[in-house]
Amino acid sequence: MEMQLEEIPARNNKFRNLFSLYLPDLSALIVLFLCGIFYVHGIQHYLDIFGNDESMYLYGGSSFPLNFPNSEYSPLYTIWYYFLYLLQPDTVLLYYLNYILMTVLPPLFIYIFLRVNKVHLIVSFPFSLLFLLNYSNFPTWPKVSHFALLSLLTGLIISSLLSDKKHKILAFTIFLLLTSFIRPEFFLSFILVSIILTVMYSLEWFNNYTLRSVLPWITAVIISLALLSVFGLPYGSGERSFQAFGQHYARNWVNWHSDPRDPYYNYLIILKEDFGNVNSISAAILKNPSAVTRHVTENIKNIPGELKYMFLNFYPVGYPGIISLITALVVFIISLVSFTRIKLKLIPKLILKRIYVNFRNLRFCFLIVLTAIIPLILSSIFIFPRRHYLLFPGVIIILMLIIIVFRKTFLSQKQNVVLKLACMCILPLILVRSLKSVLNEPVPENLSAMNYLRSMNIKEPVNILETWGIYSIYESKNYTRIPDYNKDKLFNEYLKEWSINLIVISERLLTDTRFSTDPEWLYFISHPEEFGFVTIAVPETSAIKLLVKKELINN
């Protein structure tokens, strides 16, 4: 009995020690999460809903499994949206819920990744907070790239927790395959790293000739084959890659020629002018290598500027101000000095030696990670340096540099909980502001139009013509989108063929050359009442008007 009583204080002390050990990290994650929620508070007041990629992913999730995409079109992101849809069935609120999560979660995962790689809290927390506020985070769209970043960081975190080098690479390889079902570019990363992994286990087999030595590799092969059998090959036909190439080639082309056409809608016409009837990137290279070379050169020239803009700015640009940044820097330096080991403060050589040791010990793992981001760099070169392509290389390279410099280096691991908590409280107070209070954005016009259509409570079938492809997704099930890009005839016949009874007039539709050069369309928008349509100016918008068939309003 006495022995049992003696064990109770010992257990309590052990629990207390564990609690005090993990309290700073738990507190850091909570503070980061609360900072993120505060930062994006009131998101519907300053962020509009746009169509194309993000809304199509949401549509796939909200109508799962009826509209489940093939492996080229991010099936895992669609499944993610499906689970969110179960929690929030209102598609407008679902869009904003996902946007909030894809803004708030990456800084948390970055913090965890740095901490499991033995980067001191006093460095991990400020960098994670800065990423939350960085231009590469909130405004980078579509958010599928942030979801892929979360997948990639999860693989890196799990790999970092393993001790065996081959097991590290094996775990990372599996997550590369999973990430390729979010961003298909990572399938090439998966192939490259899989080759390295296979060579490593082949050498292991020739050294030991035992099944046990290659069992992890066999398990990984089985898992990979199972995933590929369920989702298919992420590259598939290459249709998505060629479409991306074509649209962004057209984007450069209209800039070169000062062409007013929308490159994303007119890319097939522009491609045909320079390449003829091609249907792949390789065919375009063979057909007109000089045009592709000009496109690639333009992209390479733009990459440094895009990276600089993304990672050296906060959002919005100019926020939080020079005084706040200087104050935060002073707080960081004071915290850094407070945790610097006394014996190293005056011996820079020891610091440099530790940095060199970090690089030497981790160079092979870093090589694997750099190999994994090569396809994203190639996408930025051959397609376009869009920010959601540059997000991965930029974040991963910065994280590797932080680990090399700060992993188990000159910072003491002493448990000064008070100082750590003080740093976690002071920095957010200096830097974090609600975007609602600092942005001077107009009222989200697409959202206002959607809300207005909802207020009309139309029950009849609606065949809606609009350019963003969003109203049929965010309105009720009786809305059917009439694709504006399918217009291949004069407007009157087009109107009758598709039984269009509602049109959203926007700046994008008015400048679409398929319509702006059609005399019947020009007459129609000037005299809609002759066709039985009523013009409604959407409140709280500057340019959006609705042309609605009288029957829809009367019913």
MARRO-204401 format. One record per residue (C-alpha): x, y, z; residue in three letters; residue number from 1. Coordinates in steps of 0.5 Angstrom, whole numbers, plus 500, padded with zeros to 3 digits. Example, Ala and Ser with C-alpha at 12.3 -4.5 7.8 and 13.67 -1.06 7.14 Angstrom:
BEGIN
x_y_z_type_seq
525_491_516_Ala_1
527_498_514_Ser_2
//
This chain:
BEGIN
x_y_z_type_seq
500_500_500_Met_1
506_505_502_Glu_2
509_503_495_Met_3
503_505_491_Gln_4
502_511_495_Leu_5
509_513_493_Glu_6
508_512_486_Glu_7
502_517_485_Ile_8
507_523_486_Pro_9
512_520_482_Ala_10
506_519_476_Arg_11
504_526_478_Asn_12
511_529_477_Asn_13
511_525_470_Lys_14
505_528_468_Phe_15
507_535_470_Arg_16
513_534_466_Asn_17
510_532_460_Leu_18
505_537_460_Phe_19
510_543_462_Ser_20
514_540_456_Leu_21
509_540_451_Tyr_22
505_546_453_Leu_23
509_551_449_Pro_24
508_548_443_Asp_25
500_547_444_Leu_26
500_554_446_Ser_27
503_556_440_Ala_28
498_552_435_Leu_29
492_555_439_Ile_30
495_562_438_Val_31
497_561_431_Leu_32
490_558_430_Phe_33
486_564_433_Leu_34
491_569_429_Cys_35
488_565_423_Gly_36
481_566_425_Ile_37
482_573_427_Phe_38
486_575_420_Tyr_39
480_572_416_Val_40
474_574_420_His_41
468_577_416_Gly_42
471_574_409_Ile_43
465_575_406_Gln_44
465_582_406_His_45
472_583_402_Tyr_46
472_576_398_Leu_47
468_575_392_Asp_48
467_568_389_Ile_49
470_566_382_Phe_50
469_560_378_Gly_51
473_556_374_Asn_52
478_551_378_Asp_53
475_552_385_Glu_54
468_552_384_Ser_55
469_546_380_Met_56
472_542_385_Tyr_57
467_545_390_Leu_58
461_542_385_Tyr_59
465_535_385_Gly_60
464_535_392_Gly_61
457_537_393_Ser_62
455_533_388_Ser_63
459_527_390_Phe_64
459_521_387_Pro_65
455_523_381_Leu_66
460_528_378_Asn_67
467_525_381_Phe_68
473_527_377_Pro_69
478_523_373_Asn_70
485_523_376_Ser_71
487_529_373_Glu_72
482_533_376_Tyr_73
484_533_383_Ser_74
480_527_386_Pro_75
482_528_393_Leu_76
481_535_393_Tyr_77
474_533_391_Thr_78
473_528_397_Ile_79
475_533_402_Trp_80
470_538_399_Tyr_81
465_532_400_Tyr_82
466_532_407_Phe_83
466_539_408_Leu_84
459_539_405_Tyr_85
457_534_410_Leu_86
458_539_415_Leu_87
456_545_411_Gln_88
451_544_405_Pro_89
450_551_404_Asp_90
455_552_398_Thr_91
456_559_399_Val_92
458_558_406_Leu_93
462_552_404_Leu_94
466_556_399_Tyr_95
468_561_405_Tyr_96
469_555_410_Leu_97
474_552_405_Asn_98
478_558_404_Tyr_99
479_560_411_Ile_100
481_553_413_Leu_101
486_553_407_Met_102
489_559_410_Thr_103
489_558_417_Val_104
492_550_417_Leu_105
498_551_413_Pro_106
502_555_418_Pro_107
500_550_423_Leu_108
503_544_419_Phe_109
509_549_418_Ile_110
510_550_425_Tyr_111
509_542_426_Ile_112
514_541_421_Phe_113
519_545_424_Leu_114
519_543_431_Arg_115
519_535_429_Val_116
526_538_425_Asn_117
528_540_432_Lys_118
528_548_430_Val_119
527_552_436_His_120
520_554_438_Leu_121
523_562_438_Ile_122
524_561_431_Val_123
518_556_428_Ser_124
513_560_431_Phe_125
515_567_428_Pro_126
516_564_421_Phe_127
509_560_421_Ser_128
506_567_423_Leu_129
509_570_418_Leu_130
507_565_413_Phe_131
500_566_415_Leu_132
500_574_413_Leu_133
505_573_407_Asn_134
502_574_400_Tyr_135
503_567_398_Ser_136
498_565_403_Asn_137
491_568_403_Phe_138
491_571_396_Pro_139
494_565_392_Thr_140
488_562_388_Trp_141
486_556_387_Pro_142
486_553_394_Lys_143
487_546_391_Val_144
495_548_392_Ser_145
494_549_399_His_146
491_543_400_Phe_147
497_539_396_Ala_148
502_543_401_Leu_149
498_540_407_Leu_150
499_533_404_Ser_151
506_534_402_Leu_152
508_537_409_Leu_153
504_531_412_Thr_154
509_527_408_Gly_155
515_531_411_Leu_156
512_531_418_Ile_157
512_523_418_Ile_158
518_522_414_Ser_159
522_527_419_Ser_160
519_522_425_Leu_161
522_516_422_Leu_162
529_514_424_Ser_163
531_510_418_Asp_164
533_513_412_Lys_165
530_509_407_Lys_166
523_509_411_His_167
523_516_411_Lys_168
524_516_403_Ile_169
519_511_403_Leu_170
513_515_407_Ala_171
515_521_403_Phe_172
514_517_396_Thr_173
507_515_398_Ile_174
505_522_400_Phe_175
508_524_393_Leu_176
503_519_390_Leu_177
497_522_394_Leu_178
499_529_393_Thr_179
499_527_385_Ser_180
491_526_386_Phe_181
491_533_388_Ile_182
496_536_383_Arg_183
498_531_378_Pro_184
505_535_377_Glu_185
507_531_383_Phe_186
506_524_379_Phe_187
513_525_376_Leu_188
516_527_383_Ser_189
513_520_385_Phe_190
516_517_379_Ile_191
523_520_380_Leu_192
523_519_388_Val_193
521_512_387_Ser_194
526_510_382_Ile_195
531_513_387_Ile_196
528_508_393_Leu_197
528_502_388_Thr_198
535_503_387_Val_199
536_503_395_Met_200
532_497_396_Tyr_201
535_493_391_Ser_202
542_495_394_Leu_203
539_492_400_Glu_204
537_486_397_Trp_205
543_484_394_Phe_206
547_485_401_Asn_207
542_481_405_Asn_208
538_477_400_Tyr_209
532_477_405_Thr_210
525_478_404_Leu_211
525_482_411_Arg_212
530_487_408_Ser_213
525_489_402_Val_214
518_488_405_Leu_215
517_496_406_Pro_216
518_497_399_Trp_217
514_491_397_Ile_218
508_494_402_Thr_219
509_501_398_Ala_220
509_498_392_Val_221
502_494_394_Ile_222
499_501_397_Ile_223
501_505_390_Ser_224
498_500_386_Leu_225
492_500_390_Ala_226
491_507_390_Leu_227
493_508_382_Leu_228
487_502_381_Ser_229
482_506_385_Val_230
484_513_382_Phe_231
488_512_375_Gly_232
494_515_373_Leu_233
494_522_375_Pro_234
497_524_368_Tyr_235
492_520_364_Gly_236
491_523_357_Ser_237
495_530_359_Gly_238
489_534_357_Glu_239
489_538_363_Arg_240
496_540_362_Ser_241
495_542_355_Phe_242
489_546_356_Gln_243
494_550_362_Ala_244
499_550_357_Phe_245
495_553_351_Gly_246
491_558_356_Gln_247
498_561_359_His_248
501_561_352_Tyr_249
495_565_350_Ala_250
496_570_356_Arg_251
503_571_354_Asn_252
501_572_346_Trp_253
495_577_348_Val_254
500_581_352_Asn_255
506_581_346_Trp_256
500_583_341_His_257
496_588_345_Ser_258
490_583_343_Asp_259
484_585_347_Pro_260
481_578_347_Arg_261
480_574_353_Asp_262
486_569_353_Pro_263
483_563_357_Tyr_264
477_563_352_Tyr_265
480_564_346_Asn_266
486_560_347_Tyr_267
484_555_342_Leu_268
484_560_336_Ile_269
490_563_338_Ile_270
494_556_339_Leu_271
491_555_332_Lys_272
494_561_329_Glu_273
501_559_331_Asp_274
501_551_332_Phe_275
496_549_327_Gly_276
492_543_330_Asn_277
496_540_335_Val_278
493_537_342_Asn_279
499_536_346_Ser_280
505_540_349_Ile_281
510_536_345_Ser_282
507_537_339_Ala_283
507_544_340_Ala_284
514_544_341_Ile_285
515_540_335_Leu_286
511_544_330_Lys_287
513_551_332_Asn_288
520_551_337_Pro_289
521_558_336_Ser_290
514_560_339_Ala_291
515_555_345_Val_292
522_558_346_Thr_293
519_565_346_Arg_294
514_563_351_His_295
519_559_356_Val_296
523_565_356_Thr_297
518_570_358_Glu_298
516_565_364_Asn_299
523_564_366_Ile_300
524_572_366_Lys_301
518_573_370_Asn_302
519_567_375_Ile_303
524_572_380_Pro_304
519_577_380_Gly_305
513_573_382_Glu_306
517_569_387_Leu_307
520_576_390_Lys_308
512_579_390_Tyr_309
510_573_393_Met_310
515_572_399_Phe_311
517_579_401_Leu_312
510_582_401_Asn_313
505_581_406_Phe_314
497_581_404_Tyr_315
495_586_403_Pro_316
501_590_400_Val_317
504_595_405_Gly_318
501_591_411_Tyr_319
502_591_417_Pro_320
507_597_416_Gly_321
514_599_417_Ile_322
513_601_425_Ile_323
510_594_426_Ser_324
515_590_422_Leu_325
521_594_426_Ile_326
518_593_433_Thr_327
516_585_431_Ala_328
524_584_429_Leu_329
526_587_435_Val_330
522_583_439_Val_331
524_577_435_Phe_332
532_579_436_Ile_333
531_580_444_Ile_334
528_573_444_Ser_335
533_570_440_Leu_336
539_573_444_Val_337
535_570_450_Ser_338
535_563_448_Phe_339
542_564_445_Thr_340
547_559_449_Arg_341
552_564_452_Ile_342
558_560_450_Lys_343
556_561_443_Leu_344
555_568_443_Lys_345
562_570_442_Leu_346
564_564_437_Ile_347
561_565_430_Pro_348
565_559_428_Lys_349
562_554_432_Leu_350
555_556_429_Ile_351
558_556_422_Leu_352
560_549_424_Lys_353
553_547_427_Arg_354
550_549_420_Ile_355
555_545_416_Tyr_356
554_539_420_Val_357
546_540_419_Asn_358
547_541_412_Phe_359
552_534_411_Arg_360
547_530_415_Asn_361
541_532_412_Leu_362
543_533_405_Arg_363
541_527_402_Phe_364
534_528_404_Cys_365
534_535_402_Phe_366
536_532_395_Leu_367
530_528_395_Ile_368
525_533_397_Val_369
529_538_391_Leu_370
528_532_386_Thr_371
520_532_388_Ala_372
519_540_387_Ile_373
522_539_380_Ile_374
516_538_376_Pro_375
513_544_379_Leu_376
519_548_377_Ile_377
518_545_370_Leu_378
510_547_370_Ser_379
512_554_372_Ser_380
517_554_366_Ile_381
513_551_361_Phe_382
506_553_363_Ile_383
506_560_367_Phe_384
509_562_373_Pro_385
503_562_377_Arg_386
503_563_384_Arg_387
500_557_386_His_388
505_553_382_Tyr_389
511_557_385_Leu_390
508_556_392_Leu_391
511_549_393_Phe_392
518_550_391_Pro_393
518_557_395_Gly_394
516_554_401_Val_395
520_548_401_Ile_396
526_551_400_Ile_397
525_556_405_Ile_398
523_551_410_Leu_399
530_547_408_Met_400
534_553_409_Leu_401
531_555_416_Ile_402
532_547_418_Ile_403
540_548_416_Ile_404
541_554_420_Val_405
537_553_426_Phe_406
536_545_427_Arg_407
540_544_434_Lys_408
544_550_433_Thr_409
546_556_438_Phe_410
539_556_441_Leu_411
538_553_448_Ser_412
533_548_449_Gln_413
532_550_456_Lys_414
524_551_458_Gln_415
523_558_459_Asn_416
516_557_459_Val_417
514_565_461_Val_418
519_568_455_Leu_419
516_563_450_Lys_420
509_565_452_Leu_421
511_572_452_Ala_422
514_572_445_Cys_423
507_568_442_Met_424
503_573_445_Cys_425
507_580_443_Ile_426
508_578_436_Leu_427
501_577_434_Pro_428
499_583_438_Leu_429
504_587_433_Ile_430
503_584_427_Leu_431
496_581_426_Val_432
490_585_424_Arg_433
483_583_421_Ser_434
483_583_413_Leu_435
476_586_414_Lys_436
479_592_418_Ser_437
485_593_413_Val_438
482_592_406_Leu_439
478_597_402_Asn_440
475_592_397_Glu_441
468_593_394_Pro_442
462_589_396_Val_443
463_582_393_Pro_444
459_583_386_Glu_445
458_575_384_Asn_446
456_574_392_Leu_447
451_580_391_Ser_448
448_577_385_Ala_449
448_570_388_Met_450
444_573_394_Asn_451
440_577_390_Tyr_452
438_571_385_Leu_453
437_567_392_Arg_454
432_572_394_Ser_455
428_571_388_Met_456
426_564_390_Asn_457
425_562_383_Ile_458
422_555_382_Lys_459
422_554_375_Glu_460
428_551_371_Pro_461
433_556_369_Val_462
438_556_364_Asn_463
443_561_365_Ile_464
448_564_361_Leu_465
454_567_365_Glu_466
461_567_364_Thr_467
464_565_371_Trp_468
460_558_371_Gly_469
458_559_378_Ile_470
451_561_379_Tyr_471
449_554_377_Ser_472
453_551_382_Ile_473
451_556_388_Tyr_474
444_557_387_Glu_475
439_551_387_Ser_476
439_545_383_Lys_477
434_548_378_Asn_478
439_552_375_Tyr_479
443_549_369_Thr_480
449_553_366_Arg_481
449_555_359_Ile_482
456_555_357_Pro_483
458_561_354_Asp_484
464_558_350_Tyr_485
460_554_346_Asn_486
457_559_342_Lys_487
458_558_335_Asp_488
452_561_331_Lys_489
449_568_331_Leu_490
445_570_338_Phe_491
438_569_336_Asn_492
439_562_334_Glu_493
444_560_340_Tyr_494
438_563_345_Leu_495
433_559_342_Lys_496
437_553_341_Glu_497
439_553_349_Trp_498
432_556_351_Ser_499
436_561_355_Ile_500
431_565_360_Asn_501
436_568_365_Leu_502
443_572_363_Ile_503
448_575_368_Val_504
451_581_364_Ile_505
458_582_367_Ser_506
464_586_364_Glu_507
467_579_362_Arg_508
461_577_358_Leu_509
461_584_354_Leu_510
468_584_352_Thr_511
468_576_350_Asp_512
469_577_342_Thr_513
464_571_341_Arg_514
459_576_343_Phe_515
461_583_342_Ser_516
462_582_335_Thr_517
455_579_334_Asp_518
450_584_331_Pro_519
444_580_334_Glu_520
447_580_341_Trp_521
448_587_341_Leu_522
441_589_339_Tyr_523
439_584_344_Phe_524
442_587_350_Ile_525
440_594_347_Ser_526
432_592_346_His_527
431_586_351_Pro_528
424_587_352_Glu_529
423_585_345_Glu_530
425_578_347_Phe_531
421_578_353_Gly_532
426_579_358_Phe_533
426_584_364_Val_534
433_588_366_Thr_535
434_588_373_Ile_536
440_592_376_Ala_537
443_588_382_Val_538
443_592_388_Pro_539
450_593_391_Glu_540
454_592_385_Thr_541
457_597_380_Ser_542
456_593_373_Ala_543
452_586_374_Ile_544
445_586_371_Lys_545
440_581_370_Leu_546
436_579_364_Leu_547
430_575_366_Val_548
425_572_362_Lys_549
418_575_364_Lys_550
415_568_366_Glu_551
420_567_371_Leu_552
419_573_375_Ile_553
411_572_374_Asn_554
411_565_376_Asn_555
//
